[in-house]
Amino acid sequence: MSKTNNKQTPYKRIVVKLGTNMLTAGTDHLDLEVMASMVGQVAALHKQGKEVTVVSSGAIAAGRHKLGLDKKRKDIPFKQVLASVGQSHLMHAYEQLFEWHHIVVAQALLTKAVLADRAGYLNARNTLLALIDLGVICIINENDVVAVDELGGARFGDNDQLSAMVANLVDADLLVILTDIAGLYTADPHKDASAKLIPCVEHIDEVIEKLGGDSVSGRGTGGMATKIEAAKLATASGVAVIIAQGREPRILERLAAGDALGTLFVPSATKRESRERWLLSGLCCMGRLSVDNGAVEALHKQKKSLLPVGIREVKGDFQRGDVVDIVDASGDRIAFGITNYSAADINRIKGVHSEEIEALLGYEYGTEVIHRNNLVIL
């Protein structure tokens, strides 16, 4: 981590994530004054020629308030009912507020399952980029009505992760995650008076991840841990990420201009080609391959393909052509790739030399389990 956060180059294409706690100001309903302030700042950026996309929570809170219900029930079907009622209310508020600034808005409801499909990913990307070209502000939320927690990861789970995916989709320069604290601290500032703000993170390692904890505050679904995970995904795609206090005056305008506020997470890679970003998102992963140190060396330093001899363990029930993640002996993810063989096949050929593949399987789809051209190294 870095000690300083000097003024950065101004950003052009920006994704802004607004959480439930921000939009409700800690109450049980949408706070239109807060929303008007956020919309006014987005409108100011829009008039400066910035390209802004908004990822907004708040539908469930809006639905609960609209129906006059308390928050005792938390089962998934009931939350889907609340989202169904609240989403139109949320969008109506946004449409009216942006109308004051003569800005057209659009709505996009995305799901993890849709973006995990290559065609779905490209369709969503093309639509969002077309809206940006037309000067339309798109308001994005997860489609909670059809996304279900129990489907083993079928949901993003919180809009921090969704915002990182959207930043990935639209080739954003900056992802701003606005929250109710000033950024990432050395300790929980609510419990430790000596906690200090970390102005800049150059690499997200285990130390940084542990600072996030696992708590969830207020009415939202994501705590600092989910924001760090989102930053990890976005920075790996070449997007800068800033976590900042949403109630700071003119926070969006100042951040867009490059002012040093909140915690800046520095991109860990340059902008990647669309196919690589899709792989890197991890949304489409169907399984996992654990590899030995020799394979890690070959992938990272020698820029080679993944061969069966370096594979030690296979997890998941994936098929040929699926995307899998690749981990080292410690379980740390080092790459993603499209596999030439199914999980069952790889279990039979793992640890052997490539020339033995056909003898073991009776056929061969290539000497590599994952060809270099189908790999994204982290």
SULPEDA-V401292 format. One record per residue. N is the residue number from 0. RES is the residue in one small letter. D_FIRST is the distance of its C-alpha to the first C-alpha in whole Angstrom. Layout:
# SULPEDA-V401292
N	RES	D_FIRST
N	RES	D_FIRST
This chain:
# SULPEDA-V401292
0	m	0
1	s	4
2	k	7
3	t	9
4	n	10
5	n	14
6	k	17
7	q	16
8	t	20
9	p	22
10	y	22
11	k	25
12	r	25
13	i	24
14	v	24
15	v	24
16	k	24
17	l	26
18	g	26
19	t	29
20	n	28
21	m	27
22	l	30
23	t	32
24	a	31
25	g	31
26	t	35
27	d	37
28	h	37
29	l	36
30	d	35
31	l	37
32	e	36
33	v	32
34	m	33
35	a	35
36	s	32
37	m	30
38	v	33
39	g	33
40	q	30
41	v	30
42	a	33
43	a	32
44	l	30
45	h	32
46	k	35
47	q	32
48	g	32
49	k	29
50	e	29
51	v	28
52	t	28
53	v	28
54	v	27
55	s	29
56	s	30
57	g	33
58	a	36
59	i	36
60	a	36
61	a	38
62	g	41
63	r	41
64	h	42
65	k	44
66	l	46
67	g	46
68	l	44
69	d	42
70	k	39
71	k	41
72	r	41
73	k	38
74	d	40
75	i	39
76	p	42
77	f	42
78	k	39
79	q	40
80	v	43
81	l	41
82	a	39
83	s	42
84	v	43
85	g	40
86	q	39
87	s	42
88	h	41
89	l	38
90	m	39
91	h	42
92	a	40
93	y	37
94	e	40
95	q	42
96	l	39
97	f	38
98	e	42
99	w	42
100	h	40
101	h	42
102	i	39
103	v	40
104	v	38
105	a	38
106	q	37
107	a	35
108	l	35
109	l	33
110	t	33
111	k	31
112	a	34
113	v	35
114	l	32
115	a	32
116	d	35
117	r	35
118	a	38
119	g	36
120	y	33
121	l	35
122	n	37
123	a	34
124	r	32
125	n	36
126	t	37
127	l	33
128	l	33
129	a	37
130	l	36
131	i	34
132	d	36
133	l	39
134	g	37
135	v	37
136	i	34
137	c	34
138	i	33
139	i	31
140	n	31
141	e	32
142	n	36
143	d	36
144	v	40
145	v	39
146	a	36
147	v	37
148	d	34
149	e	37
150	l	37
151	g	34
152	g	31
153	a	33
154	r	31
155	f	28
156	g	28
157	d	26
158	n	25
159	d	21
160	q	22
161	l	25
162	s	23
163	a	21
164	m	24
165	v	26
166	a	23
167	n	23
168	l	27
169	v	27
170	d	25
171	a	23
172	d	21
173	l	19
174	l	19
175	v	19
176	i	19
177	l	21
178	t	21
179	d	22
180	i	19
181	a	17
182	g	14
183	l	11
184	y	12
185	t	11
186	a	14
187	d	17
188	p	18
189	h	22
190	k	22
191	d	20
192	a	21
193	s	18
194	a	15
195	k	13
196	l	12
197	i	8
198	p	9
199	c	6
200	v	4
201	e	5
202	h	7
203	i	8
204	d	9
205	e	12
206	v	9
207	i	8
208	e	12
209	k	13
210	l	12
211	g	14
212	g	17
213	d	20
214	s	22
215	v	24
216	s	25
217	g	28
218	r	30
219	g	27
220	t	27
221	g	23
222	g	20
223	m	17
224	a	17
225	t	19
226	k	16
227	i	13
228	e	16
229	a	17
230	a	14
231	k	14
232	l	17
233	a	17
234	t	14
235	a	16
236	s	19
237	g	18
238	v	17
239	a	15
240	v	14
241	i	14
242	i	15
243	a	17
244	q	20
245	g	23
246	r	25
247	e	24
248	p	27
249	r	27
250	i	23
251	l	24
252	e	25
253	r	23
254	l	20
255	a	22
256	a	23
257	g	19
258	d	19
259	a	15
260	l	16
261	g	14
262	t	11
263	l	10
264	f	9
265	v	10
266	p	13
267	s	13
268	a	16
269	t	19
270	k	22
271	r	24
272	e	28
273	s	29
274	r	30
275	e	27
276	r	25
277	w	28
278	l	27
279	l	23
280	s	24
281	g	25
282	l	28
283	c	30
284	c	30
285	m	33
286	g	32
287	r	30
288	l	30
289	s	29
290	v	29
291	d	29
292	n	27
293	g	30
294	a	29
295	v	25
296	e	26
297	a	29
298	l	26
299	h	23
300	k	25
301	q	28
302	k	28
303	k	31
304	s	32
305	l	32
306	l	35
307	p	37
308	v	37
309	g	33
310	i	33
311	r	33
312	e	33
313	v	34
314	k	33
315	g	35
316	d	38
317	f	37
318	q	40
319	r	40
320	g	38
321	d	36
322	v	32
323	v	30
324	d	27
325	i	26
326	v	24
327	d	24
328	a	25
329	s	23
330	g	23
331	d	20
332	r	21
333	i	21
334	a	23
335	f	26
336	g	29
337	i	33
338	t	35
339	n	39
340	y	40
341	s	40
342	a	39
343	a	42
344	d	42
345	i	39
346	n	40
347	r	43
348	i	42
349	k	38
350	g	38
351	v	41
352	h	42
353	s	42
354	e	46
355	e	46
356	i	45
357	e	49
358	a	51
359	l	48
360	l	48
361	g	51
362	y	50
363	e	47
364	y	44
365	g	42
366	t	41
367	e	38
368	v	36
369	i	34
370	h	34
371	r	32
372	n	33
373	n	32
374	l	28
375	v	25
376	i	22
377	l	19
